[in-house]
Amino acid sequence: MEKRVKQLERLIEISRSLNSVLSLRPLLHMIVTAAQELTETEACSVLLIDRATGKLYFEAATNLPGIHSIVVPIEGSVAGWVVQKGQSLIVDDAQNDPRFDFSSKADAQSTFTTRSILAVPLFSRDRVIGVLEAINKVGGGKFTEEDVELLTVLADQAAVAVQNALLFQQSDFIAEMVHEMRTPLTSVVSYAELIQRSGLDFSQYAKFAGIIEHEAERLIELTNSFLDLSRLESGRASLDRSPVDMATVIHMAVNVLKAPADERGIVLSVETPASLSGVMGDAQRLHQVLLNLVGNAIKYCRQGDNVTVSATREGDRLSVSVADTGPGIPADALPKLFGRFYRVPGAAPKAVGTGLGLAISQQIIEAHDGEISVSSEEGRGTTFTFTLPVQMDA
C-alpha cells in the first residue's frame, strides 16, 4: 500500500511537470522517462499519429536507439492494434505474438530484445492520437493491472500535454514565419508599384524586376525551409534508416562547397581517418546538415581563414566537427544559435539565409539519436560538432 501511495504521489508530480512544458521534443522525452520509472521497465516509447497522413511514428524512446521517426504500420504491430481498438494491451510473450511482427524488425534496428509489452492509447477528445508503450518489466516479471492503471493515467495526462505543445508550436511558428515574410513581401509590393509608374527607362525596369525576382526566390526558400522544419519538428518527415558511410557524405559536402570557398580565398580541408565507422541513418539528410554547417562557416569567414571538417570515433559515437578560424561568435549569442530565425547581432550583411538552417540541422541530428553543439570564442573561430551512434557490427 505504501508503494502504491508513493506511485500515485509521483504520478501527480509528473503530471504537473508535463503541463509546464510546451516544447514537443523535451515533453516526449519526459513522458517516456516517467513511463519507464512508473512501470519499472527496461524501456519505453511513445508513438504519435500524423494527422495529415494517418501514419504512426516512433517519436521518443528510452534505451531504444535508432527508432526515432520509424513508420509503424497499423496492421501487424502492437501499437497499430491499440490504435485500431482504442484499448490497452498486454503482450506477455512478444516473440510469439503475431501482433509483434513489425516490432521484431524494430528490435533488430535498435539492438534491443523485447520480451513483453504494455501499450496504452493516448486519447484526445475521444480520438486516439498515439500510443505509449512500456517494454520488459525489470526482473522479468509480468505486467499487472496496477501497471495498466498507472500507465493509462499517465497517458491521459500526456495526451493533453502533447496537444497543448503541438498547438503552441504551430501558433508560435506561424507568428514567426509571418513576421519573417513581411520584409520580402513589402519589397515585392514596393518595387511592383514603382514599375507601374511612367517615366522609367529600361535599365530601371530591369533593375526593379531583378529585385522582385530575388525577393520572390527568397520567399520560396523561406517557405520550403519552414515546411521542412515543421515536418521535422512534428515527426512527419520520414527519415531513411540505412548504413551510411560518413566519410563519403563529408567529402561530397566539401566537394560541393570547394568552389565557393576558393572564390572567397578560404582554405577548406578534410581530416578523417583512413577507416571511419559508419552510422545508420539518412545520408541525404546528413549531407544537408554538413552543407549547412560548412556553408555557414564559409559565409562568415574572411579571406585567408581556414575551415576544417574532421571526424573521429569516440566509443560508440561518431563525432563530426566543422571548425573555422573566423571572427567567432559572442558568448551571449551561443545559446540562441539553434533557435528559429535567430541571427547573430552585427552579422546582417552576411546573414542572407532563411535563419532556419541550424534549427533544421538540430532536428535532423536529434532524429538520428544524436546531439549537436557549438563552441566559439570571439576572434578565434567557431566549431560546430555533432555526434551520432555508431553502426554496430552484426
N, C-alpha and C positions, 0 to 999 in steps of 0.2 A: 504493500500500500504506500509506503514512504517513497519508493522508487517511482510509483505512478504519479504521486503528487509533484515530485520534482520534475518529472517529464512534462506535466501539464503547465507548471510554472515556467519551464524553459520554453515551451511552445508559445505561451503568451508573450514572453520576452522577444522571441524570434519574430512573431507577428508584428510587434511594434516596430522592430528594426526594418522589416520588409517594407512597411508602408512609408518609411522615411527615405527610401532610395528611388530615384526617378531615372537613373541611367540603367538601361536594359542589361548590358553585359555584366556589370557588377551585381545587379539584382539576381540574375540567373545563377551566378556563381554562389551567391549567398543562399539561394534556395537549395541547391544540390548539397552544399556543405551542411546545412541544417538538417536536410533529409537523412543524410548519412549518419549524423550524430544521433538523431531521434530514433532511428530504426536499428542502430548498432550494426551497420552493414559495411561491406568492403568497398562498395562503390555506389554512386547514384547518378542518375542522368535526368535531364528534362528535355522534352521534345515539344516543339510548337508547330501548329498548322499554319501554313502560309495562306492567308485569306484570298490572295489573288489566284493561286494555282491549286489550292486544296491539298498540296503535298505536305508530308510530315518530315520535319528535320530535327536531328540532334542539334541542340543549341548550347548545352553546357553539361559538363560531367566531372566527377571526381574519380581519379585513378583509371580513367579510360582514355588514354592518349590516342589522337588520330581520328576521332569520330565526329568532331565538330562539323556541322553543315552536311553530314551524310544524309541523303534522302532515304527515308524509311517507307517501304510500300505498305499500303493499308491492308492488302491481302498478304498473308504469310508472315505476319510479325505480331509479337505480343502487344506492342504499342498500337498497332493497327486494329487489333481485336478490341482493345479498350476504347479506342475512338469510335468504332462502329457500335459497340454495345452501350457505351456510356457507363460502364461498370468497372469496379475494381477487380483485379485478377491476381491470384497467387499461383505461381508455377513452381512446384516443389522439385521437379526433375526436368530442368530446362533442356538438357541434351536430348531427351527422348520425347519432347513435346512438339507436335507438328507446327504449332504457332511460333516456335523458336527458330524456324528455318532461316529467316533473314538475320536474326540476331547472332546466329552462329558465324555468319560471314563478318559481322561487325566485330565479334570476338577475335577473328583471325587478323583483322586490321589493327585492333588495339592491343593485341598480345595479352588478352585477358580471358580467363575461363569462367563462364557463367554457369553456376550450379542451380541457383534458384532466383526467382524474380517476384517482387511485389510491385504491381503497376496500378496507379490510380489516375482517373481522369482529372484534368483541370477544366472546371466549368466557369463560364462567364455568361450570365443572363440565359441560363438553360442551354447553352451551346458549348460543346467541347472545343477548347482552343489548344489543347495539348495533353501531354501525359507526363507524370512524374514516376520514375522507376527507382526502386531500391534493389540492390543486387547482392546476393550471398550474405546471409547472416554470419557475423563474426563467430567463429567456433563451430560453424557447420550446422547450427540449429535450424528449425523451421520457422517460417513467418507465422505470427499469431494474429488473432482478431484485434488485439491491442495495437499491433503494428499497423494494421489496416486503418484503425480509427485515428491513430496519430498522423499517419501519412495523409489521410483524407482531409483532416482538419488543416494540416499544413498546406495541402494542395488548394483548398478553398481560399485561404489567405494569399497564397502565392498567385492564384489566378487574378485576383483583384489587383494586386501589386503590379503584375505584368501588364494588364490592360492600362493601368494608370501610366506606367512607364512608356508604353507604346504611344498613348495619346499625347503625353508631354513631349516625347521625342519628335513626333510628327508636327505638332504645332510650333515647337521651338525651331525645328529645322526649316519649316516653311517660312517662318518670320525672317530667319537669317537669309534664306535664299532670295526672298522678295527684296530685302534690303540690298543684297549684292547685285541684283539685276537692275536696280534703278539707275545706276550710273551709265552702263552701256545703252540702256533703253532711252535715257534722256539724250545721249549723244546722237542716236539714230534719228529721233524725232527732230532734234535741233537742226542737224545737217540736211535732213529731208526738207525742212521748211526753207532753208537757205537756197537749196537747189531750185525751188519753185519761184524764187524771186527773179525778176528780169534784170538784165544788165550784167550778168556774169559771163566771163569768157570761157572758152572750152577747158583751159587748164584748171580753172576754179571748179567747174563741174566735175572734172576727173578727180581732183583732189578730194572734194566732198564725197563723191561716190566711193572712193577708196576708203575713206574714214568709216562710212556706213557699212561697207563690206567687212572691214576689220572688226567693228563693234558687233556686227551680226555673228561673225565667226566666234567671237569671244562669248557671246550668249549661248551659242550651240555647245561650245566646250564646257561652259559653266553648267548647262543643263545636263549634259552627259555625265559629268563628274558628280553632280547632285544625285542623279538616278543611280549611279554606280555605288556611291556611298550609302544611299538609302537602302539598296538591296543588301549590301554587306552588313549594315547595322541591324537590319531586321531578320537576317538569316536567309533571305530569299535568293541570294547569289549562290548558285551551285558550284562548288569547287571540285576539281578533279582530284582523285587520290591515286596517283601512280608514282612509281620510282622516279626521282628527279636527280639528274647529275648537276649539282650546283656549280661545278667548275664550268660546265658548258653554258649555263644560264648567266654566270658572271661575265664570261668572255663575250657572249652575244650582246649583252648590255653595253659593255665597254666598246665593242666594235661599232655599235650604232652611234655612240656619242664621241668617238675619237675625232671625227672631223670638226664638230663644234668646238671641242677643246683646243684643237690645233689652231683654229681660226682666232681664238682669243689668247693664244700663247700660253696655254695651261698644260702642264705635263700630266697626262692620265696614264696610270700604270696599274698592273695587277700583281698581287703577291699571294699565290696559293701553293700548297704542297703538291708534289707530283701526283699523289693519290689522295683524293678528297672524298670523305664519306658522303653518301647520298642521303636524301630525305624522301619522305612520302608527301606528295602534295600536288599542287597545280603549277606546272612550270611556267605557263603564261602569266599567271598572277604574280609569281615570284620575280619574273622578268620585269613586270610592271613596277614592282617595288624598287628594284635596282635602277631602272630607268629614272624613276622619280628622285631617288637619293643621289645618284651620280649627277643627274641633270641639275638638281638644285646646287650641288657643290660647284659645278662649272659656272652656273649662273651668278653665284655670289663671290666667286674667287676673282683675283686680279691677275693681270698678265705676269707670268713668271711663277705663279703659285703651283702647287702640286696637289693632285687628287689621287689617292691610292685606295684600291679595293683589295681587301685581304680576307682570307677565310682560314679558320683553324677548327680542329675538333677539340672540345673540352668535355671529357667524359662522355655522356650520352647526348650531348648537344653539339650542334654545328653553329659556330659563331662567324658571322659575316659583318665586316666593318667597311664603311666608306669614310675615309679620313681626308681632310683637306688642310692646307696651310693658309687658308683665307683669313678674313678680318675677325672671325669669331662672332659669337652671339652673346649679348648681355645676359648676366646671370638671372635677372628678373624675368627675362623672356623665355627661358628654357622650359619652365613648367607649362607654358601655354602653347608650345610649338605644335602639338598634335591636335589642337583644337580646330574646329571648323572655321574657315575663312580668316584664321589668325595670320597676321604678317608682322614681322619684327619692325618696331618703330624706326624710321630713318632708312628703311630698305625699299621705300616705294618705287624709286626709279627702276630697280631690278625686279620688283615683285609683279611680274606680268602674268603670272599663272592664275589659277582659279582660287587658290587658297585652301584647296581640299586635298592636295596630293599627299601630305603627311598623314592626314586623318584616314584617307583610303589605305595608305600603306600600313598603318597601325591595325586597321580592321583585317587586312589580308594576313598579316603575320599572326595576329591573335587567332584567326580562324584556322591556322596551321598549328595551334597549340604552342605558339612561340611568343617571344617578347621582343620589343623594340625600345631602344633608349637613345639618349643623346648626351654628349658631354662637350663642353666648349669653354674656351677662355678668350676673352677679347684680345685681339692682336696675335693670337697663337693658334687659330684654327678651330675646326669643329669635327667631331667624329660621331656618326650615326652607327649603331650596332644592333643587329637583330640576331636572335638565336632560335634554332629550330631543333626538334627532336631528330636524332639520327635514325635512319632506316636500319632497323635491327636485322642482322643476318638470320636467314631461315635455319 
